[in-house]
Amino acid sequence: MKVRFLFYEKKFLSDPTFWNFFQVETKSVCISRFSEDTLRLFSKPNFMINHSKTKKETLDLFELYKQMLLIRRFEEGAAKSYSTGKIGGFCHLYIGQEAVGVGSIAALKEQDYIVSTYRDHGHALARGLDPKALMAELFGKKTGISKGYGGSMHFFDKNKRFMGGHGIVGGHISLAAGIAYASKYKNEDSVTICFFGEGAANIGSFHEGMNLAAIWKLPLVMICENNHYAMGTPEYRALSVKDVSVRAGAYDIARDHIEGDEVRKVRDHVSVAVERARRGEGPTLMEISTYRFRGHSMSDPAKYRTKEELDRYKKSDPLLKAKDDLLRSEWKEEELEKLDIDIQTQVEESIRFADQSEEPPLGWLYKNVYAEDV
């Protein structure tokens, strides 16, 4: 890993030209520390990997593509079920962001923890949670992964160490720091990754979590999925910086910023942060730029953006990029078409399972509320 030291004297800190450079150029560096007089910048790992060279790499990409395709088809099935009234309440889809969740979670081991957001379907599927149980949860059924209590925003599976989707924006970041603290306290070989959006980076829990993670050198990787809109608010109207990850400098923790449209690139960069945390070298704030192809939720028509903008981002669809890479290697179009058909069948079976599953009895409303059942 090449390391570059750049020093800036205090007089430059008031120069707008410097800050313009700082906002744009430092996307390729990790901030280690800055004081009143000095900013010290470390360049991030430079991955020189040709992913199409080996059979193992193409097999790896096939598995990653398979996971992304499952998420895409699952979410499309959920959208259709929502429109027919089978799913109610809030429903936030992950379409367009698949490479971030799949690539990040591919960097983890079984003993590692995941803390997700209200947009948790993709993360749960990438972790290997049962699509039938997830769809049943969306339908509010007894067979759901959270027994019908949670719905779209509250998937949970202790056995998979998937520590929940969370509806309170940013509130789960402190929880993730607590899980990482517990891992360190118990000398577990576990790392926690916490997903959140750029909107949550303005919430107090974000700063509290980063500060505690830095003080205690917690095995925590904080992943900001910057899809450029906090509900309907564009990032330039809400963020004081163009790059969320530069906020890591205030807490003396490592940072990274990458584009999130290539799944193996995401996996490789997150792997560096995860293994760094596992070695006891502290947390990392990662910003992964991405884009959601649907509205904030199923009830959002997304009129705050133009069709031209959406079409431009769709040209960088992570599934299309992965598919093109596979076709350029040893995979044939027919094989990928068969995979798509198989996954669509799996999703249809999940919808059928959810639809036919038993509704929870009304008495369940009082279960798990009090120490004793009422």
LOMI-469776 format. One record per residue (C-alpha): residue number from 1; residue in three letters; chain; x negated, z negated, y negated. Coordinates in steps of 0.2 Angstrom, whole numbers. Example, Ala and Ser with C-alpha at 12.3 -4.5 7.8 and 13.67 -1.06 7.14 Angstrom:
! residues 2
ATOM pos code unit     x     z     y
ATOM   1  Ala    A   -62   -39    22
ATOM   2  Ser    A   -68   -36     5
***
This chain:
! residues 374
ATOM pos code unit     x     z     y
ATOM   1  Met    A     0     0     0
ATOM   2  Lys    A    -7     5   -17
ATOM   3  Val    A    -7    -8   -30
ATOM   4  Arg    A    -7    -3   -49
ATOM   5  Phe    A    -9   -16   -63
ATOM   6  Leu    A    -2   -12   -80
ATOM   7  Phe    A    -4   -23   -95
ATOM   8  Tyr    A     6   -23  -111
ATOM   9  Glu    A     1   -33  -126
ATOM  10  Lys    A    14   -43  -135
ATOM  11  Lys    A    15   -30  -150
ATOM  12  Phe    A    22   -17  -138
ATOM  13  Leu    A    37   -28  -133
ATOM  14  Ser    A    46   -24  -150
ATOM  15  Asp    A    43    -5  -149
ATOM  16  Pro    A    59     4  -143
ATOM  17  Thr    A    48    18  -136
ATOM  18  Phe    A    40     5  -124
ATOM  19  Trp    A    57    -2  -119
ATOM  20  Asn    A    63    16  -116
ATOM  21  Phe    A    48    19  -104
ATOM  22  Phe    A    52     2   -96
ATOM  23  Gln    A    70     6   -92
ATOM  24  Val    A    66    23   -84
ATOM  25  Glu    A    48    23   -77
ATOM  26  Thr    A    48     6   -69
ATOM  27  Lys    A    61    11   -56
ATOM  28  Ser    A    46    15   -45
ATOM  29  Val    A    38    -3   -47
ATOM  30  Cys    A    41   -21   -42
ATOM  31  Ile    A    39   -33   -55
ATOM  32  Ser    A    29   -48   -50
ATOM  33  Arg    A    28   -59   -65
ATOM  34  Phe    A    29   -58   -84
ATOM  35  Ser    A    25   -70   -98
ATOM  36  Glu    A    27   -69  -117
ATOM  37  Asp    A    12   -59  -119
ATOM  38  Thr    A    10   -49  -103
ATOM  39  Leu    A    20   -39   -90
ATOM  40  Arg    A    12   -36   -74
ATOM  41  Leu    A    19   -23   -63
ATOM  42  Phe    A    16   -19   -45
ATOM  43  Ser    A    20    -2   -37
ATOM  44  Lys    A    31    -2   -22
ATOM  45  Pro    A    26     4    -5
ATOM  46  Asn    A    24    23    -4
ATOM  47  Phe    A    32    29    12
ATOM  48  Met    A    24    44    18
ATOM  49  Ile    A    35    48    33
ATOM  50  Asn    A    40    64    40
ATOM  51  His    A    56    59    49
ATOM  52  Ser    A    58    76    58
ATOM  53  Lys    A    42    76    68
ATOM  54  Thr    A    46    65    83
ATOM  55  Lys    A    60    65    95
ATOM  56  Lys    A    62    46    92
ATOM  57  Glu    A    65    49    74
ATOM  58  Thr    A    78    62    77
ATOM  59  Leu    A    87    50    90
ATOM  60  Asp    A    86    36    77
ATOM  61  Leu    A    94    48    64
ATOM  62  Phe    A   107    53    76
ATOM  63  Glu    A   112    34    79
ATOM  64  Leu    A   112    31    60
ATOM  65  Tyr    A   123    47    57
ATOM  66  Lys    A   135    41    71
ATOM  67  Gln    A   137    25    62
ATOM  68  Met    A   140    33    46
ATOM  69  Leu    A   152    45    53
ATOM  70  Leu    A   162    31    61
ATOM  71  Ile    A   163    22    44
ATOM  72  Arg    A   169    38    36
ATOM  73  Arg    A   182    42    49
ATOM  74  Phe    A   188    24    50
ATOM  75  Glu    A   190    23    31
ATOM  76  Glu    A   200    39    31
ATOM  77  Gly    A   211    32    45
ATOM  78  Ala    A   213    16    35
ATOM  79  Ala    A   218    27    19
ATOM  80  Lys    A   231    36    29
ATOM  81  Ser    A   238    20    37
ATOM  82  Tyr    A   239    12    19
ATOM  83  Ser    A   249    27    12
ATOM  84  Thr    A   262    26    26
ATOM  85  Gly    A   264     7    23
ATOM  86  Lys    A   255     1    38
ATOM  87  Ile    A   242    -8    28
ATOM  88  Gly    A   247   -19    13
ATOM  89  Gly    A   238   -28    -1
ATOM  90  Phe    A   221   -24    -7
ATOM  91  Cys    A   211   -11     2
ATOM  92  His    A   193    -5    -4
ATOM  93  Leu    A   186    10     5
ATOM  94  Tyr    A   167    13     8
ATOM  95  Ile    A   168    32     8
ATOM  96  Gly    A   152    39    -1
ATOM  97  Gln    A   142    23     1
ATOM  98  Glu    A   139    24    20
ATOM  99  Ala    A   120    26    19
ATOM 100  Val    A   117    10    10
ATOM 101  Gly    A   126    -1    23
ATOM 102  Val    A   120     8    38
ATOM 103  Gly    A   102     9    32
ATOM 104  Ser    A   101    -9    26
ATOM 105  Ile    A   109   -16    42
ATOM 106  Ala    A    98    -6    53
ATOM 107  Ala    A    83   -15    46
ATOM 108  Leu    A    90   -32    53
ATOM 109  Lys    A    88   -41    69
ATOM 110  Glu    A   102   -49    79
ATOM 111  Gln    A    98   -67    72
ATOM 112  Asp    A    99   -61    54
ATOM 113  Tyr    A   114   -64    43
ATOM 114  Ile    A   125   -53    32
ATOM 115  Val    A   136   -58    18
ATOM 116  Ser    A   147   -45    11
ATOM 117  Thr    A   159   -41    -3
ATOM 118  Tyr    A   177   -36    -4
ATOM 119  Arg    A   172   -18     1
ATOM 120  Asp    A   166   -24    18
ATOM 121  His    A   173   -12    31
ATOM 122  Gly    A   157    -2    31
ATOM 123  His    A   146   -17    33
ATOM 124  Ala    A   156   -24    47
ATOM 125  Leu    A   156    -7    57
ATOM 126  Ala    A   137    -5    54
ATOM 127  Arg    A   134   -23    61
ATOM 128  Gly    A   144   -18    77
ATOM 129  Leu    A   160   -27    74
ATOM 130  Asp    A   174   -19    85
ATOM 131  Pro    A   184    -6    76
ATOM 132  Lys    A   200   -10    85
ATOM 133  Ala    A   199   -28    79
ATOM 134  Leu    A   195   -23    61
ATOM 135  Met    A   209   -11    60
ATOM 136  Ala    A   221   -24    67
ATOM 137  Glu    A   215   -35    53
ATOM 138  Leu    A   219   -22    41
ATOM 139  Phe    A   237   -21    49
ATOM 140  Gly    A   238   -40    47
ATOM 141  Lys    A   240   -43    66
ATOM 142  Lys    A   236   -57    78
ATOM 143  Thr    A   222   -47    86
ATOM 144  Gly    A   213   -44    70
ATOM 145  Ile    A   195   -50    68
ATOM 146  Ser    A   201   -64    57
ATOM 147  Lys    A   217   -66    66
ATOM 148  Gly    A   227   -58    53
ATOM 149  Tyr    A   223   -71    39
ATOM 150  Gly    A   210   -61    30
ATOM 151  Gly    A   215   -43    28
ATOM 152  Ser    A   204   -30    21
ATOM 153  Met    A   193   -41    10
ATOM 154  His    A   189   -55    23
ATOM 155  Phe    A   182   -48    39
ATOM 156  Phe    A   172   -62    48
ATOM 157  Asp    A   162   -63    65
ATOM 158  Lys    A   151   -78    68
ATOM 159  Asn    A   144   -71    84
ATOM 160  Lys    A   138   -56    75
ATOM 161  Arg    A   132   -67    60
ATOM 162  Phe    A   143   -57    49
ATOM 163  Met    A   147   -71    37
ATOM 164  Gly    A   162   -63    29
ATOM 165  Gly    A   168   -51    16
ATOM 166  His    A   172   -61     0
ATOM 167  Gly    A   185   -57   -13
ATOM 168  Ile    A   178   -67   -28
ATOM 169  Val    A   166   -55   -37
ATOM 170  Gly    A   148   -62   -36
ATOM 171  Gly    A   154   -79   -29
ATOM 172  His    A   146   -75   -12
ATOM 173  Ile    A   129   -74   -19
ATOM 174  Ser    A   127   -93   -20
ATOM 175  Leu    A   134   -94    -2
ATOM 176  Ala    A   120   -81     4
ATOM 177  Ala    A   107   -92    -4
ATOM 178  Gly    A   114  -107     5
ATOM 179  Ile    A   113   -98    22
ATOM 180  Ala    A    95   -93    18
ATOM 181  Tyr    A    91  -111    14
ATOM 182  Ala    A    99  -117    30
ATOM 183  Ser    A    88  -104    40
ATOM 184  Lys    A    72  -110    31
ATOM 185  Tyr    A    77  -129    33
ATOM 186  Lys    A    80  -126    52
ATOM 187  Asn    A    64  -115    54
ATOM 188  Glu    A    75  -101    61
ATOM 189  Asp    A    67   -84    61
ATOM 190  Ser    A    82   -77    51
ATOM 191  Val    A    84   -67    36
ATOM 192  Thr    A   100   -66    25
ATOM 193  Ile    A   105   -50    16
ATOM 194  Cys    A   118   -51     3
ATOM 195  Phe    A   128   -36    -4
ATOM 196  Phe    A   136   -35   -21
ATOM 197  Gly    A   140   -22   -34
ATOM 198  Glu    A   132   -20   -51
ATOM 199  Gly    A   147   -28   -59
ATOM 200  Ala    A   143   -44   -50
ATOM 201  Ala    A   125   -44   -58
ATOM 202  Asn    A   134   -51   -74
ATOM 203  Ile    A   141   -66   -65
ATOM 204  Gly    A   133   -83   -66
ATOM 205  Ser    A   131   -85   -47
ATOM 206  Phe    A   120   -70   -47
ATOM 207  His    A   107   -79   -58
ATOM 208  Glu    A   110   -96   -50
ATOM 209  Gly    A   107   -88   -33
ATOM 210  Met    A    91   -79   -38
ATOM 211  Asn    A    84   -94   -47
ATOM 212  Leu    A    86  -105   -31
ATOM 213  Ala    A    80   -91   -20
ATOM 214  Ala    A    64   -90   -30
ATOM 215  Ile    A    61  -108   -32
ATOM 216  Trp    A    63  -111   -13
ATOM 217  Lys    A    56   -94    -7
ATOM 218  Leu    A    71   -91     3
ATOM 219  Pro    A    72   -78    16
ATOM 220  Leu    A    85   -68     6
ATOM 221  Val    A    87   -50     2
ATOM 222  Met    A    99   -46   -12
ATOM 223  Ile    A   106   -29   -12
ATOM 224  Cys    A   115   -22   -27
ATOM 225  Glu    A   125    -7   -22
ATOM 226  Asn    A   126     1   -39
ATOM 227  Asn    A   140    14   -38
ATOM 228  His    A   140    15   -57
ATOM 229  Tyr    A   158     8   -60
ATOM 230  Ala    A   164   -10   -60
ATOM 231  Met    A   182    -6   -56
ATOM 232  Gly    A   184     7   -70
ATOM 233  Thr    A   171     1   -81
ATOM 234  Pro    A   155    12   -82
ATOM 235  Glu    A   139     3   -80
ATOM 236  Tyr    A   133     7   -98
ATOM 237  Arg    A   147    -2  -105
ATOM 238  Ala    A   143   -18   -96
ATOM 239  Leu    A   125   -20   -92
ATOM 240  Ser    A   111   -24  -105
ATOM 241  Val    A    99   -14   -94
ATOM 242  Lys    A    99     3   -86
ATOM 243  Asp    A    91    -5   -70
ATOM 244  Val    A    98   -20   -63
ATOM 245  Ser    A    83   -24   -52
ATOM 246  Val    A    72   -27   -68
ATOM 247  Arg    A    81   -44   -69
ATOM 248  Ala    A    71   -50   -54
ATOM 249  Gly    A    56   -52   -66
ATOM 250  Ala    A    65   -66   -75
ATOM 251  Tyr    A    64   -76   -58
ATOM 252  Asp    A    47   -70   -52
ATOM 253  Ile    A    53   -61   -37
ATOM 254  Ala    A    50   -44   -30
ATOM 255  Arg    A    61   -29   -33
ATOM 256  Asp    A    64   -12   -28
ATOM 257  His    A    76     2   -34
ATOM 258  Ile    A    80    18   -23
ATOM 259  Glu    A    93    31   -22
ATOM 260  Gly    A   105    28    -8
ATOM 261  Asp    A   109    45    -1
ATOM 262  Glu    A    96    46    13
ATOM 263  Val    A   100    33    26
ATOM 264  Arg    A    82    32    33
ATOM 265  Lys    A    75    30    16
ATOM 266  Val    A    86    15    14
ATOM 267  Arg    A    82     8    31
ATOM 268  Asp    A    63     9    27
ATOM 269  His    A    64     1    10
ATOM 270  Val    A    75   -13    16
ATOM 271  Ser    A    64   -16    31
ATOM 272  Val    A    49   -20    19
ATOM 273  Ala    A    60   -33    10
ATOM 274  Val    A    67   -40    26
ATOM 275  Glu    A    50   -42    34
ATOM 276  Arg    A    43   -49    19
ATOM 277  Ala    A    56   -62    18
ATOM 278  Arg    A    54   -66    37
ATOM 279  Arg    A    35   -69    34
ATOM 280  Gly    A    40   -83    21
ATOM 281  Glu    A    35   -72     6
ATOM 282  Gly    A    51   -75    -3
ATOM 283  Pro    A    67   -65    -9
ATOM 284  Thr    A    68   -47   -15
ATOM 285  Leu    A    81   -40   -27
ATOM 286  Met    A    85   -22   -22
ATOM 287  Glu    A    95   -10   -32
ATOM 288  Ile    A   102     5   -22
ATOM 289  Ser    A   110    18   -32
ATOM 290  Thr    A   126    26   -24
ATOM 291  Tyr    A   143    32   -27
ATOM 292  Arg    A   160    29   -21
ATOM 293  Phe    A   171    45   -18
ATOM 294  Arg    A   187    36   -19
ATOM 295  Gly    A   194    25   -32
ATOM 296  His    A   190     6   -34
ATOM 297  Ser    A   204     3   -22
ATOM 298  Met    A   218    12   -14
ATOM 299  Ser    A   229     9   -29
ATOM 300  Asp    A   216    16   -41
ATOM 301  Pro    A   218    35   -46
ATOM 302  Ala    A   200    34   -54
ATOM 303  Lys    A   205    44   -70
ATOM 304  Tyr    A   190    36   -79
ATOM 305  Arg    A   179    49   -71
ATOM 306  Thr    A   179    68   -71
ATOM 307  Lys    A   182    80   -56
ATOM 308  Glu    A   165    88   -61
ATOM 309  Glu    A   156    71   -60
ATOM 310  Leu    A   164    68   -43
ATOM 311  Asp    A   159    85   -36
ATOM 312  Arg    A   141    83   -42
ATOM 313  Tyr    A   139    67   -32
ATOM 314  Lys    A   148    75   -17
ATOM 315  Lys    A   133    87   -16
ATOM 316  Ser    A   123    72   -11
ATOM 317  Asp    A   135    66     2
ATOM 318  Pro    A   124    55    13
ATOM 319  Leu    A   133    61    29
ATOM 320  Leu    A   130    80    24
ATOM 321  Lys    A   111    76    21
ATOM 322  Ala    A   109    67    38
ATOM 323  Lys    A   119    81    47
ATOM 324  Asp    A   107    94    39
ATOM 325  Asp    A    92    85    44
ATOM 326  Leu    A    99    84    62
ATOM 327  Leu    A   103   103    62
ATOM 328  Arg    A    85   107    56
ATOM 329  Ser    A    78    97    71
ATOM 330  Glu    A    84    98    89
ATOM 331  Trp    A   102    95    87
ATOM 332  Lys    A   116   109    88
ATOM 333  Glu    A   131   111    78
ATOM 334  Glu    A   142   109    94
ATOM 335  Glu    A   135    92    98
ATOM 336  Leu    A   138    86    81
ATOM 337  Glu    A   156    93    82
ATOM 338  Lys    A   159    84    98
ATOM 339  Leu    A   153    68    91
ATOM 340  Asp    A   165    69    77
ATOM 341  Ile    A   179    73    89
ATOM 342  Asp    A   174    58    99
ATOM 343  Ile    A   174    46    84
ATOM 344  Gln    A   190    53    78
ATOM 345  Thr    A   198    49    95
ATOM 346  Gln    A   190    31    94
ATOM 347  Val    A   198    28    76
ATOM 348  Glu    A   215    35    82
ATOM 349  Glu    A   214    22    97
ATOM 350  Ser    A   210     8    84
ATOM 351  Ile    A   225    13    74
ATOM 352  Arg    A   236    14    89
ATOM 353  Phe    A   230    -3    95
ATOM 354  Ala    A   233   -11    78
ATOM 355  Asp    A   250    -4    77
ATOM 356  Gln    A   255   -10    94
ATOM 357  Ser    A   247   -27    92
ATOM 358  Glu    A   258   -43    90
ATOM 359  Glu    A   262   -49    73
ATOM 360  Pro    A   256   -67    70
ATOM 361  Pro    A   270   -80    70
ATOM 362  Leu    A   276   -88    54
ATOM 363  Gly    A   269  -105    60
ATOM 364  Trp    A   252   -98    58
ATOM 365  Leu    A   253   -99    40
ATOM 366  Tyr    A   249  -118    41
ATOM 367  Lys    A   236  -117    55
ATOM 368  Asn    A   218  -120    49
ATOM 369  Val    A   224  -127    32
ATOM 370  Tyr    A   225  -145    37
ATOM 371  Ala    A   214  -155    49
ATOM 372  Glu    A   229  -156    61
ATOM 373  Asp    A   242  -143    64
ATOM 374  Val    A   259  -145    56
***
